[in-house]
């Protein structure tokens, strides 16, 4: 016997082999929906029948042969469900504050544990809701019992989730809605920090798309010059002049960023498309960022042909140039067609 989610089940094969049910009668009860088969049989996976759905005479017979299912079946505890979350580790390890710094190692460990615990709670809650119509399960008192269980596990696991059931429920709902960022402390990434992040990001983009096409290192230098009052910068999107006071923290210190932070902002995919739109030519931009413009080299001759016109460099006696039109096989680079004329509109192959 085992639990399928939160439903106590017995293997259908076990019922047949022990003589509690015959195979034909089991199929009849299943077809009549008098047995709740919560998992159908497939290769290497036996069918599971909800114990509570067995008719009373078969239920009593099962207790005589297999024992009381509630005592025999091993139940998966909340602690058993808590497993590492690789996605959480990737998120918190790659998180950067507004100044480009990483989270402390102890905070990464703490936040990853909080995510793993709430993932386990989510699994228990889903099983609890799924069992309502099958085994009479209810979620009444779930958050109180969950808060009590987490309070007992706090010292062992090192999580920092609230022990109050109402606050725990709010934390869980916020986590489901907003993801891993809800665990990050305000000094690392609260709403004010996110606003500053957006402001610094817009500043960097505005500097990077200047007509002289500066490098990332030059962009970083100009940002520092802006903080020092040596430059005035306008927002590339709105044209509004940036207020230098917005780039100081609550203590009055300037928000200084590193060159790597500038590089990370510029190479964010959404920002890369913005700056390339301005810094690149239209053909290069479409080739890189428009999926239907991605060009592939041909594999066979004459599978792709390129044609274009040009003016020959040498002038004729009347100071005009000969107009030429060439056709190339892209794979080999060979000229497969050419035409010349004194007037461009008369050129034809």
N, C-alpha and C positions, 0 to 999 in steps of 0.2 A: 504494500500500500504506500501511497505517496500523496503529496499535495501538488495539485496542478494550479499554480497561482495560489489562491486562497481556498481552493476547493479540495476537500478530502476525497481521494479517488482510489479505486482498486482496478487492477488490470483485468480486462475481460478474459484474457487467456487463463488467469488464475481462477476465475469463477468456473470456467469450463473444466479445467484439469482437476480441480478438487471435487467436482461433482455437485457443486452448489447449483449450477445451471447446466442444462444440455446446450450444445452448440445451436441446435435448431430453435430451441425455445428462446435463447439469447437473441437470435436474429429476429424472431417474431416480436419480442418485447421492444427491440430497437426500432423495428419498422412501425410499430404502433405508437412510438414515442412514449412508451411506459418506462423506458430507461433513458437517462440523460448521458449520452456518450460525449464527453467533453473533448476528447481527442480521438480521432479515427486512426486506425492502424495503417502503417506504411512500412517501408523497408527498415528493419532494425528498430522500429518504434511501435510498441504495443498500444492497443486501444485502451483508453481509460474511461471508467464509468464512475459517475458521481455516486458516492456511497449513500447519500441521503435520498437518491432517487430509486433505490432498490425497494421492491415490495416487501412488506414486513416479514413475510415468511422466509424470503431469501436473505433478508438482512439478519434475522435471528440465526439462520443456518450459517451465515458467514462468520458471525461472532463465535459460534461453536467450533468451527473448523479453523479459522484464521486468527481469532482473538478480537478484542475490542479495537476497532480501527483507530479511535482517538488516542489509544495508548500505544499502539503498535507503530503507526506511521510517524516517521521522523518529520518534525516541522522546521522549516527554514526560518531562523530568527532574523530580526532586523540587522544584527551585527554580521550575520552570514551574508547578507545582501550588500554590504558596504565593500565595494571593490574600487581600485584606482580608476580614475577617469583620465585617459591619455589626452583627450581634447582640452580638459581643464589645465593640465600641465603645459600644453602647447600655448594656450591663451595667456596664462599668467607669466610664463617664461618670456614670451615675446612682448609683453605689455611694457610700454614706455610712458613715463610721466611727461609733463609739459617741458621739462628740462632735458629730456632724453635719457633719464636714468632708469635702470631696471628696478623691479621690486626686490626688497630684501629676501634672501632665501627662506627665512623663517616665515615670512608672510606668504610666499608662494606655497609652502607646505601647508600652512593653515587654510588658505583659500581653497586649495585642492581637496583637502579633507572635508571642508564644508560642502563643496560641490558633490563629493562622493556620498555624503550622508543624505543630502536632499535627493540625490538620484535614487538611493535606497528607499527613502520615504515615498517617493513617487511610485516606485514599483509596488510597494505595499498598498498604497492607496488605490492604484489601478486594480490590483487583485481583489481588494476589499469591495470596490464598486462592482466588479465583474461577478462576484459571488452572491450579490444580493438576490438575484432571481433564481439561483441554483441551490444554495445551501442556507438561505435565509440570513446572509451576512449583512451587517449594517455598519455604517461609518460613524454612528453616534459615539461620541467620546474618543474618537480616533486621535485628535490633536492633543488631548490631555494625556492619553497613554503614550503618544509619541514623545511629548515633552518630558514625561517621567523617564522613559527609556533613554533618551538622549542625555538627561541629567546624570544617569548612572554611568553612561559611557564617556562622559566628558573628560574625565581624568585619564582614561585609557587611550582614547583616540586623539585628544587634543583639539577638538573642534571648538568653535566659538559661537555656535548658533544659540539663539535665545531659548531659555528654559520655560518661558511663559507660553502657554498654548496659543494665545491670541497673536502674540508677536511672532511665534514660530510659523503660524499659518500665513501671516502677512509676508514673512520673509520667503516662504515657499512660493506663494503666488507671484511675488516680485521676481523671483528667480526664474519661474516658468515664463514670465512675460519678457524679461530683459536679459536673461542669460548670466554669464559669469561676472559681468561688470558690477553686479549688485553687491558683491563681497568686498570690493576694493574700498579701502578707507578713504574718507574725504580728503585727507592730506596727500593722497596719491592720485585720486581721480574722481573727485566729486563734480557737481554741476558747474561750479566756478572754474575748475580745472579744465573741464571739457570746453567751456566758452573760450578760455585762454588758448587752448589747443587750436581751436578753429581760427582764432584771431592771428596767431603766429603762422598757421598754415597759409592763410590768405596773404599775409605779409611776404612770406617766402616766395609764393607764386608770383606776386606782383613784382618782386625784384628779379626773379629768374627770367621773366619774359621781356625784359628790356631789349631795345633794338640791337644793342651790342652783344646780345646772347652771352651773358656771363656764365662762367663755370660755377659749380656748387661752392667751391672755396671762396670765390669772389662774392657770391650771394651771401655767404656767412659773414664775410667782412663788412658788406654793406649793411647787414642787419645790425651788427655791432656799432657801426657808424650812426645808424638811425637812433639807437639807444643813447648814444653820446650827444645827440642833437646836431649832428653834422649833415644829416640828410632829411629830406621831406619826401614821404612816399604816399602815393595814392593807391587806393584799392582798385585792382584791375577790373573787377566786376561792376562796382558802383561808382567809381571815380571819386569817392570820398577820401579825404586826407586822413591818414591814420593818426590817432591821438597817442602821443608818446606815453601819457600817463596810464593808458590801458595795458602797457607792457611792464608794469611794476606790480609786485605781489603785495600782500597785505602788510608786510613789514617795511615796505618802501624800497625793496631791493629790485634791481632790474632783472627781468627773466632772461637769463643768458642760456643759449643753447649751443650745442656742439656742432661740428661739421657733419658728423654722422647723422645727427637729427635732421639737418637740412637735406642730406642725401636720402634719408628714409621718407621724408615728406615728398620730395620730388619724384621718387620712384614708386610711390603709391599708384596703383593702376589707374584710379580715377583722376589723379592729378597729372599723371603722365600724358593722358589723352588731352588734357586742357593745355598744358604747356607746348606739346607738340603741334597742336592746332595753330599756334602762333609762331613757333620757332621753325617749323618745317614748311616746305613748299606743299602745295595742295596734292601733287602727285605722290610725294613721299608719305604724307599724312594718310592718304587713302590706302596706300599700299600696306602701311603698318597697322592701322587701326580699323579700317573697314573690312569686315570679314569677306564680303563679296569681291574685294579688290586684291585679296591675297594671290600672288602670282606664283606659279609652280613651273619649274623648268621642264621642257618637253622630254619625252623618252624616245621619240621616233622622229626621223626626218620628215619634213613637210606636215608634221602634226600641228605646228604653230608657225605662222608667217607674220612678219612685221613689215609694214610699209610706211614710208614717210617721204616727204619732199624736202629739198634743200636748194640753196643757191650756190653754184660753184664759185670758188674763191677768186678765180682770175676773170678780169673784165675783158669784154670784146672791144673792137676798135671804136664802137659808138658809146663806150662807157657803161654798157649794160652787162648783166651777168646771165649766163645760161641757167635755165631752171631744170633741175633734175628730179626724177622720182625713182626711188629704189625699193625693191622688194627683197627681203632677206629670209632665209631659212634659219630660225632661231637656234636650233640645235647645233648645226654645223657652222653657222655664221656666213654661209655662202650667199652671194648675190644671185638670185634666181630670176630677176627681171629688172629692167631699167628703161627709162625713157627720158628724152631731152626736148626742150622747146625754148624759144625765145620769150614766150609768154606763159605765165604760170597756169592760167585757166585752160591752156591747150595741151598740157602734159597728160598723157595717158599711156597705159601699158598695152 
